Amino acid sequence: MNIFDDFVENHTFEELQIGQSARLLRTLTPQDIQAFAAVSGDTNPAHLNAEYANDTLFHGVIGHGMWSGALISALLGTQFPGTGTIYLDQALHFSRPVRIGDTLTVSATVTAKNHRQKIVELACEAVNQNGEQVVSGVARVLAPPHKVRMPRSSVPQIQVFDPEARFNDLLAMVRTLPAVRCAVAHPCDEGSLRGALDAAHYGLLVPVLIGPEARIRALAETFDLDLSGMEIVNTPHSHAAAEHAADMAAAGEVQSLMKGSLHTNELIHAVLARKELRTGRQMSHVFRFDVPLYSKPLLITDAALNIRPTLEAKADIVQNAIDFARVLGVDLPRVALLSAVENVSSNMPSTLDAAALCKMADRGQIRGGLLDGPLAFDNAISAEAALIKKIESPVAGQADILAVPDLESGNMLAKQLEYLAGATSSGIVLGARVPIALTSRADGPRARASSALLAQLVAHHACAQ
């Protein structure tokens, strides 16, 4: 390889000499293991599941054997002999496992040349930082016939996003908490019923299934769902289910509510009709997103309940989100008050509201968070965008909460994150005496179980106050 980093230069058959060699160094990271598993499809738990791997012969997670083999391929194809090399044969012997943090020195040495066929044989090996050989073998290649010097190819960046790992991180937050009793209103489709049962399986809630019993049992039989030990309250329709669920919450018989396959307004209206469930604060919805390209969980509010909130309602919406973020372990949540621009303009009411909310926070009318706005979406989540626009802000580029101007903009933003950015979501309604796990009818069981988990956290926090 040429000494200039921006260019690569190969070694032709004629240039290669017996005994000539080259090497590269690489340290194995958890991201390497995840990326290799994603690309190859090799999801052997010895590489991905620490609990399983601890009980194996190797007593811990190890890298894929062919990850080491791929490093040999990288050395041959990009450096020695380099561009134009064609693999003919590769024999490998694996002698030691490679663990996270191990640094391998991979080398290839020319041992034979076939001048008639232009075939080169190379001895290959990889040695760890302790000088121990982990893999060895012999490669046969067609060496490049022509000299090539060219700009180094750009390498696509792989962003590894593991929804299962993110869900497990959430589960770890409630591992020591007992399940809460939860009224599940009208779980009369597969997603809502399965989500409630999954949440029970994870120890997040003790479900009380409220709805037409015959329909619920028929649904369970159709999809082979086990209702053994489940409490079912028979009601004739979704409206009656919402009313009964709210009654149970008002009487203190359950600590949380969960929306099934009924319309959101049915359940919310039932809750609002009972003064025992009111707190004096506007009820609002908060989405929690794990976004592949964002460094931490992101909360969005309100994208499901308040259509065009007033300034006073927005203050409650922001306060609900701040309190929720603190329950999730964020000591000082950073709140970005979104608009289309970052300058205050009388032509854009959302910018006036954002500025007013910041002043309300200065005067103690909103507590526990750090607010800034108006901020456009790009400079709320990208420090680089904020720098380009010369925005000096403790919130820009590192927001924990995105407070949207209205439901329409918030709903579109939430769906874009899920369907275009590959984010995973869960949702909860706050501001009542009990939390409400609220999801879309299009959400799968995992999103519903995650939402139940959020409700469990909030319910326990409320009991501790």
Salt bridges, closest charged atoms under 4 A:
GLU9 OE2 - LYS147 NZ 3.20
GLU9 OE1 - ARG149 NE 3.75
GLU14 OE2 - LYS118 NZ 3.31
GLU15 OE1 - LYS147 NZ 3.02
ASP32 OD1 - ARG26 NH2 2.93
GLU132 OE2 - ARG96 NH1 3.87
GLU164 OE1 - ARG446 NH1 3.23
GLU190 OE2 - ARG194 NH2 2.85
GLU213 OE2 - ARG217 NE 3.02
GLU231 OE1 - ARG181 NH1 3.12
GLU243 OE2 - HIS239 NE2 3.76
GLU243 OE1 - ARG274 NH2 2.51
ASP247 OD1 - ARG274 NE 2.62
ASP290 OD1 - ARG166 NH1 3.34
ASP290 OD2 - ARG288 NH1 2.94
ASP323 OD2 - ARG281 NH1 2.89
GLU342 OE1 - LYS389 NZ 3.69
ASP353 OD2 - LYS314 NZ 2.90
ASP362 OD2 - LYS359 NZ 3.64
ASP378 OD2 - LYS389 NZ 3.29
ASP400 OD1 - LYS296 NZ 2.99
